[in-house]
Amino acid sequence: MSRRGWALLLAVGFVWGVPYFLIKVAVAEVSPATVVLARTLIGAVVLLPFALRQGGWRPLRGRWAAVAGFAALEIVGPWFFISNAERDVDSSTAGLLIAAVPVIAVVAGRFLGDRLPVAAGRWIGLLIGLGGVAVLTGPLTTQGHTWAVVQLLLAAVGYALAPLIVERRLRDVPVVPLTTACLVLASVVYAPVVVVQGGLHVPSASALWSLAGLGIVCTALGFVLFFTLIAEVGGPRSTLVAYLNPLIAVVLGAVFLDEPLTWLVAAAAVLILGGSALAGRRGSQVQVLEEIGREERA
């Protein structure tokens, strides 16, 4: 991976590690659907002027099915699942469980036609990372939070599959129009839900700041960085941000929300970090095949 790829990976990992903390603050006062609607509306409003400068929706003609699929897997489903789950579990726990994304991405790639060999060390790293997730799952289920765990794992599945759509169907689409279109679609889905729920009320300043941060930094800026990352390193590798997000979530949860930093959380974080280091390595055989592929496409 190039230096630019690593820089983008770290940037996205940080920006997308913050939402777990902000979501935990927001869901204390507003519904999960309201959190999703606020994120998508604010993000769309911020990006819309820039999208119009890049041709508006014209670059998306003939690709709306792929756009809708990506929006469903990356935003509509996962953002609600995570927000709803965080009403029952700590923000740090939510961030750690989402670390199943790279494992799911590799398995999904096998079923969706990715025939490049995966080095043994990378498989080991992915399994170690998944082991860190498993460390947390047992206690949560015994505490009656099984549905929260299921929702977080469903969100992880969406996050694992969504980059594959971008890489195969939307890679040459301008980043800002694509991001804005996805946010608008998600807003259209959740606006009637919030109205029906009667959740239109003004929360406290802390909740408002959390929603603003989710929309501007974690959504608008985060997606621009994420699509740039996919273009730089590819869809499967881009899912490695899920190994960085939990570390940010754990630190913010412990420092600002007084979430307990127990030996269980620490052990899971160590496993995830170690797995990330191994999973990020690429075998020489894979590198050779990638170089051959580049030469054939040239």
C-alpha positions in Angstrom: 0.0 0.0 0.0 1.3 3.5 -0.9 2.0 6.2 1.6 -1.0 8.1 0.3 -3.1 4.9 0.8 -1.9 4.6 4.4 -2.6 8.3 5.1 -6.1 8.0 3.7 -6.7 4.8 5.7 -5.6 6.5 8.9 -7.7 9.6 8.2 -10.9 7.6 7.5 -10.2 5.4 10.5 -10.1 8.5 12.7 -13.1 10.3 11.2 -15.2 7.2 11.3 -14.1 6.3 14.8 -15.7 9.5 16.2 -19.4 8.7 15.2 -19.8 6.0 17.9 -19.2 8.6 20.6 -21.4 11.2 19.0 -24.2 8.7 18.4 -24.1 7.7 22.0 -24.7 11.3 23.1 -27.4 11.9 20.5 -29.5 8.7 21.1 -29.9 9.7 24.7 -32.3 12.4 23.5 -33.5 11.6 20.0 -34.6 8.4 18.2 -32.1 6.4 16.0 -34.1 7.4 12.9 -33.7 11.0 13.8 -30.0 10.6 14.2 -29.8 9.0 10.7 -32.0 11.8 9.2 -30.0 14.6 10.8 -26.7 13.0 9.6 -27.9 12.6 6.0 -29.6 15.9 5.7 -26.7 17.9 7.1 -24.2 16.0 5.0 -26.3 16.5 1.8 -26.8 20.2 2.4 -23.0 20.7 2.9 -22.0 18.7 -0.2 -24.8 19.8 -2.6 -23.2 23.0 -3.8 -20.0 21.1 -4.6 -21.9 18.3 -6.3 -23.7 20.8 -8.6 -20.3 22.2 -9.6 -19.3 18.7 -10.7 -22.3 18.1 -12.9 -25.0 17.3 -10.4 -26.6 14.0 -11.1 -25.5 13.7 -14.7 -22.5 11.5 -13.9 -24.9 9.0 -12.2 -27.1 8.4 -15.3 -27.6 4.7 -15.8 -26.1 3.8 -12.4 -28.9 4.6 -10.1 -29.5 1.0 -9.2 -25.8 0.7 -8.0 -26.2 4.0 -6.2 -29.3 2.9 -4.4 -27.6 -0.4 -3.5 -24.6 1.3 -2.0 -26.8 3.8 -0.1 -28.8 0.9 1.4 -25.8 -1.1 2.4 -23.6 1.8 3.7 -26.1 4.2 5.1 -29.8 3.2 5.3 -29.3 0.0 7.2 -26.0 0.3 9.1 -26.6 3.8 10.5 -29.9 2.8 12.0 -28.7 -0.5 13.3 -25.7 1.1 15.0 -27.7 4.0 16.5 -30.4 1.6 17.8 -27.8 -0.8 19.2 -26.0 2.1 21.1 -29.1 2.6 23.2 -28.2 -0.7 24.9 -24.4 -1.0 24.6 -21.4 1.3 25.1 -20.1 3.3 22.2 -16.7 1.5 22.5 -18.4 -1.9 22.3 -20.2 -0.9 19.2 -17.0 0.3 17.6 -15.2 -2.9 18.5 -18.0 -5.2 17.1 -17.9 -3.4 13.7 -14.4 -4.7 13.4 -15.9 -7.8 11.8 -16.0 -5.9 8.5 -12.7 -7.0 7.0 -13.4 -10.7 7.7 -16.8 -10.5 6.1 -15.3 -8.6 3.2 -12.8 -11.3 2.4 -15.4 -14.0 2.7 -17.8 -12.0 0.5 -15.1 -11.5 -2.0 -14.7 -15.3 -2.4 -18.4 -15.6 -3.2 -18.5 -12.6 -5.5 -15.7 -13.6 -7.9 -12.5 -12.4 -6.2 -10.0 -15.1 -7.1 -6.8 -13.5 -6.0 -5.1 -15.6 -3.3 -5.1 -14.4 0.2 -1.8 -14.9 2.0 -1.9 -17.2 5.1 -0.7 -14.4 7.4 -3.5 -12.2 6.3 -6.0 -14.9 7.0 -4.5 -15.3 10.5 -4.7 -11.6 11.0 -8.4 -11.5 10.0 -9.1 -14.4 12.4 -7.3 -12.7 15.2 -9.3 -9.6 14.7 -12.5 -11.6 14.7 -11.4 -13.3 17.9 -11.3 -9.9 19.5 -14.9 -9.4 18.4 -15.8 -12.8 19.9 -14.3 -11.8 23.2 -17.0 -9.2 23.6 -19.9 -11.1 22.1 -20.4 -13.7 24.9 -20.9 -11.4 27.8 -23.2 -9.1 25.8 -25.5 -12.0 24.9 -25.6 -13.2 28.5 -26.6 -9.7 29.6 -29.6 -9.7 27.3 -28.1 -7.6 24.5 -28.3 -10.2 21.8 -30.4 -8.1 19.5 -27.9 -5.2 19.8 -25.1 -7.6 18.8 -27.1 -8.8 15.8 -27.7 -5.3 14.7 -24.1 -4.4 14.9 -23.1 -7.4 12.9 -25.7 -6.7 10.3 -24.2 -3.2 10.0 -20.8 -4.8 9.6 -22.1 -6.9 6.7 -23.4 -3.8 5.0 -20.1 -2.0 5.5 -18.3 -5.1 4.0 -20.4 -5.3 0.9 -20.9 -1.6 0.1 -17.3 -1.0 -1.1 -17.5 -3.9 -3.5 -20.4 -2.0 -5.3 -18.3 1.1 -5.5 -15.2 -0.7 -6.8 -17.1 -2.6 -9.5 -19.9 -0.2 -10.5 -19.1 3.3 -9.3 -15.4 3.6 -9.2 -15.2 6.2 -12.0 -18.1 8.3 -10.7 -17.1 11.7 -9.1 -17.0 11.4 -5.4 -19.1 14.4 -4.3 -22.1 13.8 -6.6 -22.2 10.1 -5.6 -21.9 10.9 -1.9 -24.6 13.6 -2.1 -27.0 11.3 -4.0 -26.6 8.6 -1.4 -27.3 11.0 1.4 -30.4 12.4 -0.3 -31.7 8.9 -0.9 -31.3 8.0 2.8 -32.9 11.3 3.8 -35.9 10.4 1.7 -36.2 7.0 3.4 -36.0 8.3 7.0 -37.9 11.6 6.8 -41.3 10.0 6.8 -40.2 7.6 9.6 -39.3 10.5 11.8 -42.5 12.4 11.1 -44.6 9.3 11.9 -42.6 8.8 15.1 -43.3 12.4 16.1 -39.7 12.8 16.9 -39.4 16.5 15.7 -38.3 18.3 18.8 -35.3 20.4 19.8 -32.8 18.5 21.9 -30.1 19.9 24.2 -27.0 21.7 23.0 -24.8 18.7 23.4 -27.1 16.6 21.3 -27.3 19.3 18.6 -23.5 19.6 18.5 -23.3 15.8 18.2 -25.7 15.7 15.3 -23.9 18.6 13.6 -20.5 16.8 14.0 -22.1 13.6 12.6 -23.4 15.4 9.5 -20.4 17.7 8.7 -17.3 15.8 9.8 -18.3 12.1 10.0 -20.6 12.1 7.0 -19.7 14.8 4.5 -15.9 14.8 5.0 -15.8 11.1 5.9 -17.4 9.9 2.7 -15.2 12.1 0.5 -12.2 10.6 2.2 -13.6 7.1 2.0 -14.4 7.1 -1.7 -10.9 8.6 -2.3 -9.5 5.7 -0.3 -11.4 3.1 -2.3 -10.0 4.6 -5.5 -6.5 4.5 -4.1 -6.4 1.0 -2.5 -9.5 -0.9 -3.7 -12.7 -2.0 -2.0 -11.4 -5.0 0.1 -8.4 -3.1 1.5 -10.6 -0.1 2.3 -12.5 -2.1 4.8 -9.4 -2.3 7.0 -10.6 1.1 8.4 -12.9 -1.0 10.6 -9.8 -2.1 12.6 -8.8 1.5 13.3 -12.3 2.9 14.1 -12.7 0.8 17.4 -9.5 2.2 18.9 -10.8 5.8 18.5 -14.2 4.7 19.8 -12.7 3.1 22.9 -10.6 6.1 23.7 -13.4 8.6 23.3 -15.9 6.5 25.2 -13.5 6.1 28.1 -12.4 9.8 28.2 -15.6 11.6 27.6 -18.4 9.1 28.5 -16.7 7.4 31.4 -17.3 4.0 29.8 -15.3 1.3 31.7 -12.1 0.3 30.1 -12.1 -3.2 31.4 -9.7 -6.0 30.8 -12.2 -7.5 28.3 -12.3 -4.3 26.2 -8.5 -4.0 26.4 -8.0 -7.6 25.3 -10.4 -7.2 22.4 -8.6 -4.0 21.4 -5.2 -5.7 21.4 -6.5 -8.6 19.4 -8.1 -6.3 16.8 -4.9 -4.1 16.6 -2.7 -7.2 16.2 -5.1 -8.6 13.6 -5.1 -5.3 11.7 -1.3 -5.3 11.5 -1.3 -8.8 10.0 -4.4 -8.3 7.8 -2.8 -5.2 6.2 0.1 -7.3 4.8 0.0 -8.5 1.2 1.8 -11.6 0.0 4.3 -11.3 -2.8 2.2 -13.5 -5.0 -0.8 -11.2 -4.7 1.4 -8.2 -5.5 2.7 -9.9 -8.6 -0.8 -10.7 -9.8 -1.9 -7.2 -9.2 1.0 -5.8 -11.2 0.2 -8.2 -14.1 -3.4 -7.0 -13.9 -2.3 -3.4 -14.2 -0.1 -4.2 -17.2 -3.0 -6.0 -18.9 -5.3 -3.0 -18.4 -2.7 -0.5 -19.6 
